[in-house]
């Protein structure tokens, strides 16, 4: 079995485990735990959404830079030096952001909730901790992908984070802890995930060295800033939905969209199973042979991913009326939201490895207008449908 098939199969097993944990939590435990206090669940969801968005901004494209530059290192010492430079700038940016936040008032986040925002008062530190955790996981995940250790990163994000979330939700449902204690331990689970991923990266042989700032700063920042606007904009667009639902409709509405989005994410499982190892192999192939040699891989990955995602979406949409019978009353009738989100995954799958090939080649700038347009379209369509309709 080839490395793509082997790691994809292992990732699929881990993702399936995470899917089961997430399904039990999202579809049964959380609706009961937060019945009558839906804005509490909404707060947790926009916390992770904003953590992801801020991490993308602060990262300055460094995760993509890790995948682009490290395969070109001529020695382990040179790789360690390059990695240090790529980690240095996001870390400094996060420290500056944390320092600037000390001048903000306790109600600075109130605009994230269309109703009142009282639940967001004094939580800016929590948002920064979540952003820092996501930033660290992004960087460590890129290092592990470069080292072809994608299964470990997937297991930490899928099994640990979702399993701990389920355990905390059950404790909250059972009255073992109040919401503030639940909220605090929810943050701790992400800090622990960073620790687990760091230990895995160390065991893979990843090391930091003395950064060669004069040699690496310009090319890495130039590529990183582009990667932020390019690849980062896709991640931002996917999380803007949750943020805008809370800001325009209220935190109490966020769980309903979260419910629909979770169902639709099943469509993206093939992408998540194959994506990390395909990105790693593509970056190495482009570095050694050039993008022209990646044609067969592009066609095969596009066919396989499109067939799998389209089949999953069709099965889910057809089965939604039956699924509604088993769902809580407040979370029924989400078929069209599931279809819309699922179609986005199918469209992404149809590109195969085209995105990584462009990203790691000398023509990486070609994808920028498309991804920036995605952000603009997301904001515009969300505003129109949420405000007008």
C-alpha positions in Angstrom: 0.0 0.0 0.0 1.4 3.4 -1.0 2.0 6.1 1.6 -1.0 8.2 0.3 -3.3 5.2 0.7 -1.8 4.1 4.0 -1.9 7.5 5.7 -5.3 8.4 4.1 -6.8 5.2 5.5 -5.4 5.8 9.0 -6.6 9.4 8.9 -10.0 8.2 7.8 -10.2 5.9 10.8 -9.2 8.8 13.1 -11.6 11.2 11.4 -14.4 8.6 11.7 -13.8 8.3 15.4 -13.8 12.1 15.7 -17.0 12.2 13.6 -18.8 9.8 16.0 -17.6 11.8 19.1 -18.7 15.1 17.4 -22.0 13.6 16.3 -22.9 12.4 19.8 -21.9 15.8 21.3 -23.4 18.1 18.6 -26.6 16.3 17.9 -27.6 15.0 21.4 -25.5 16.2 24.3 -25.0 19.9 23.6 -28.6 20.7 22.6 -29.7 19.3 26.0 -26.9 20.8 28.0 -27.6 24.3 26.6 -31.3 24.1 26.3 -32.6 27.6 27.3 -29.0 28.9 27.2 -28.2 28.6 23.5 -26.0 31.7 23.6 -23.5 29.8 25.8 -23.0 27.2 23.1 -22.9 30.1 20.6 -20.1 31.7 22.6 -18.0 28.5 22.4 -18.5 28.3 18.7 -17.5 31.9 17.9 -14.6 31.5 20.3 -13.1 28.8 18.1 -14.1 30.6 14.9 -12.4 33.8 16.0 -9.4 31.7 17.2 -9.0 30.2 13.8 -9.4 33.6 12.0 -6.9 35.4 14.3 -4.5 32.6 14.1 -4.6 32.8 10.3 -3.8 36.5 10.5 -1.1 36.2 13.0 0.5 33.3 11.3 1.5 35.5 8.3 1.4 32.4 6.0 4.1 30.6 8.0 2.4 27.1 7.9 2.4 27.3 4.1 6.0 28.6 4.3 7.0 25.5 6.3 5.6 23.3 3.5 7.3 25.3 0.8 10.8 26.0 2.2 11.7 23.1 4.4 11.7 20.5 1.6 14.5 22.6 0.0 16.8 22.5 3.1 20.1 21.0 2.2 20.8 19.7 5.8 19.1 19.2 9.1 20.9 22.3 10.5 19.6 24.4 7.6 16.1 23.1 8.1 16.2 24.0 11.8 17.4 27.5 10.9 14.6 28.0 8.4 12.0 26.7 10.8 13.1 29.1 13.5 12.7 32.0 11.1 9.2 30.9 10.1 8.1 30.6 13.7 9.7 33.8 14.9 7.5 36.3 13.1 4.1 34.8 14.1 5.2 34.6 17.7 6.3 38.2 17.7 3.0 39.3 16.1 1.0 37.4 18.7 2.9 39.0 21.5 2.3 42.5 20.0 -1.4 41.7 19.6 -1.6 40.6 23.3 0.1 43.7 24.4 -2.3 45.9 22.4 -5.3 44.1 23.9 -4.4 45.4 27.3 -5.6 48.8 26.2 -9.1 47.5 25.2 -12.1 47.9 27.4 -14.0 44.9 28.8 -16.9 45.4 26.4 -14.7 45.5 23.2 -16.2 42.2 22.0 -19.9 43.1 22.6 -20.5 43.7 18.9 -20.0 39.9 18.2 -23.5 39.4 19.6 -26.5 41.1 18.0 -28.6 40.8 21.1 -26.6 42.3 24.0 -23.1 41.0 24.2 -23.2 40.6 28.0 -21.8 37.1 27.7 -18.7 38.4 25.9 -17.6 41.0 28.5 -14.1 40.5 29.9 -13.3 37.6 27.6 -10.6 39.1 25.3 -7.9 37.1 27.1 -9.8 33.9 26.3 -10.0 34.8 22.6 -6.2 35.5 22.6 -5.5 32.1 24.3 -7.6 30.3 21.7 -5.9 32.2 18.9 -2.5 31.3 20.3 -3.5 27.6 20.6 -4.7 27.6 17.0 -1.6 29.3 15.8 0.7 26.8 17.6 -1.4 23.9 16.2 -1.2 25.3 12.7 2.6 25.6 12.8 3.1 22.2 14.5 0.7 20.5 12.1 2.7 21.9 9.1 5.9 20.5 10.7 4.3 17.1 11.2 3.0 17.1 7.6 6.5 17.9 6.4 7.7 15.0 8.4 4.9 12.7 7.0 3.4 12.3 10.5 -0.1 13.5 9.5 -2.0 10.8 11.5 -0.7 12.0 14.9 -1.9 15.6 14.2 -5.2 14.4 13.0 -5.7 12.2 16.1 -5.0 15.1 18.5 -7.4 17.5 16.7 -10.1 15.0 16.1 -10.0 12.5 19.0 -8.6 14.5 21.9 -10.3 17.9 21.2 -13.7 16.3 20.4 -13.5 13.7 23.1 -12.6 16.2 25.8 -15.4 18.5 24.5 -17.8 15.7 24.8 -16.6 14.8 28.3 -16.9 18.5 29.5 -20.4 18.8 27.9 -21.6 15.6 29.7 -20.2 17.0 33.0 -22.0 20.3 32.4 -25.2 18.5 31.5 -25.0 16.5 34.7 -24.6 19.7 36.8 -21.1 18.8 37.8 -19.7 22.2 36.9 -21.1 25.7 36.2 -20.7 27.3 32.8 -17.6 29.4 33.7 -15.8 26.3 34.9 -16.8 24.5 31.7 -15.5 27.5 29.6 -12.2 27.5 31.4 -11.6 23.8 31.0 -12.6 24.1 27.3 -9.7 26.4 26.9 -7.4 24.1 28.8 -8.2 21.3 26.4 -6.8 23.3 23.5 -3.6 24.2 25.5 -3.2 20.5 26.2 -3.6 19.7 22.5 -0.7 22.1 21.7 1.4 20.2 24.3 0.6 16.8 22.7 1.4 18.1 19.2 4.7 19.7 20.4 5.9 16.4 21.9 5.0 14.6 18.7 6.9 17.1 16.6 10.0 16.7 18.9 9.8 13.0 18.6 9.7 13.3 14.8 13.1 15.0 14.8 11.9 18.6 14.3 14.3 21.1 15.9 14.8 24.9 16.1 18.1 26.4 15.2 19.7 29.8 14.9 17.6 31.8 12.4 19.4 33.2 9.3 17.4 36.4 9.2 19.5 38.2 6.6 19.1 35.3 4.2 15.5 34.1 4.9 13.5 37.1 6.1 12.7 38.6 2.7 11.7 35.5 0.7 9.8 34.0 3.6 7.9 37.1 4.5 7.1 37.8 0.8 5.7 34.3 0.3 4.1 34.2 3.7 2.2 37.4 3.3 0.9 36.2 -0.1 0.0 32.8 1.4 -2.0 34.6 4.1 -4.1 36.5 1.6 -4.3 33.4 -0.6 -4.7 30.1 1.5 -5.5 32.0 4.7 -8.5 33.7 3.1 -10.2 30.3 2.5 -10.0 29.4 6.1 -11.2 32.9 7.1 -14.2 32.6 4.7 -15.2 29.2 6.2 -15.3 30.7 9.7 -16.9 34.0 8.8 -20.3 32.3 8.6 -20.3 31.6 12.4 -19.0 35.1 13.2 -21.6 36.8 11.1 -24.5 34.7 12.4 -23.6 35.8 15.9 -23.0 39.4 15.0 -26.2 39.8 12.8 -28.6 37.3 14.3 -27.3 36.7 17.9 -25.3 34.1 19.7 -28.4 32.1 20.4 -28.8 31.4 16.7 -25.2 30.2 16.2 -25.9 26.6 17.5 -28.6 26.0 14.8 -26.1 26.9 12.0 -23.4 24.9 13.9 -25.7 21.9 13.7 -26.2 22.2 10.0 -22.5 22.8 9.3 -21.6 19.7 11.3 -23.8 17.5 9.2 -22.4 19.0 6.0 -18.8 18.4 7.2 -19.3 14.7 6.6 -19.0 15.6 2.9 -15.5 17.0 3.5 -14.1 13.9 5.2 -12.3 12.5 2.1 -10.6 15.9 1.8 -9.5 15.9 5.4 -8.3 12.3 5.2 -6.3 12.7 2.0 -5.4 16.4 2.1 -2.5 16.5 4.6 -0.5 13.7 3.0 -1.3 15.0 -0.5 -0.1 18.5 0.4 3.1 17.1 1.8 3.9 14.9 -1.2 2.9 17.7 -3.6 5.3 20.2 -1.9 8.2 17.7 -2.2 7.4 16.8 -5.8 7.2 20.5 -6.8 10.5 21.3 -5.0 12.3 18.4 -6.7 10.7 18.0 -10.2 8.6 21.1 -10.8 4.8 21.5 -11.1 4.7 19.9 -14.6 5.5 16.5 -13.1 2.4 16.6 -10.9 -0.2 16.2 -13.7 -1.1 12.6 -13.1 -1.5 13.1 -9.4 -3.7 16.1 -10.0 -6.1 14.2 -12.3 -6.3 11.1 -10.0 -6.9 13.1 -6.8 -9.6 15.2 -8.5 -11.5 12.2 -9.7 -11.3 10.3 -6.4 -12.2 13.3 -4.2 -15.0 14.5 -6.5 -16.6 11.0 -6.7 -16.4 10.5 -2.9 -17.7 13.9 -1.8 -20.5 14.0 -4.4 -21.7 10.6 -3.3 -21.7 11.6 0.4 -23.6 14.8 -0.3 -26.2 13.0 -2.3 -26.7 10.4 0.4 -27.0 13.1 3.1 -29.5 15.3 1.3 -31.7 12.3 0.4 -31.6 11.1 4.0 -32.3 14.5 5.6 -36.1 14.1 5.9 -35.5 10.8 7.8 -32.7 12.3 9.9 -35.0 15.2 10.9 -37.2 12.7 12.8 -34.3 11.9 15.1 -33.2 15.5 15.7 -34.4 17.9 18.4 -37.2 20.1 17.2 -35.2 23.3 17.3 -32.7 21.7 14.9 -35.0 20.3 12.2 -35.5 21.7 8.6 -31.8 22.4 7.9 -31.7 20.6 4.5 -30.9 23.6 2.4 -28.2 24.9 4.6 -26.6 21.4 4.6 -26.9 21.3 0.8 -25.2 24.8 0.4 -22.3 24.0 2.7 -21.9 20.5 1.2 -21.7 21.9 -2.3 -18.8 24.1 -1.2 -16.9 20.9 -0.2 -17.7 19.2 -3.5 -16.4 22.2 -5.4 -13.2 22.2 -3.4 -12.8 18.5 -4.0 -13.1 18.9 -7.8 -9.8 20.8 -7.8 -7.8 17.8 -6.6 -4.2 19.0 -5.8 -4.4 22.0 -8.1 -4.3 24.4 -5.1 -1.2 22.9 -3.5 0.6 22.7 -6.9 0.0 26.4 -7.5 0.8 27.2 -3.9 4.2 25.5 -4.0 5.2 26.6 -7.5 6.6 29.9 -8.9 3.0 30.7 -10.1 1.5 30.8 -6.6 0.1 34.3 -7.2 -2.4 33.1 -9.7 -4.8 31.8 -7.0 -4.9 35.1 -5.1 -7.9 36.8 -6.9 -10.0 33.7 -6.5 -9.5 33.3 -2.8 -9.9 37.0 -2.0 -13.1 36.9 -4.1 -14.3 34.1 -1.9 -14.0 36.2 1.2 -15.8 39.2 -0.4 -18.6 36.9 -1.7 -19.0 35.3 1.7 -19.4 38.6 3.5 -21.8 40.0 0.8 -24.1 37.0 0.5 -24.2 36.4 4.3 -25.2 40.0 4.9 -27.9 40.0 2.2 -29.5 36.7 3.3 -29.3 37.4 7.0 -30.4 41.0 6.9 -32.8 41.0 3.9 -34.3 37.5 4.0 
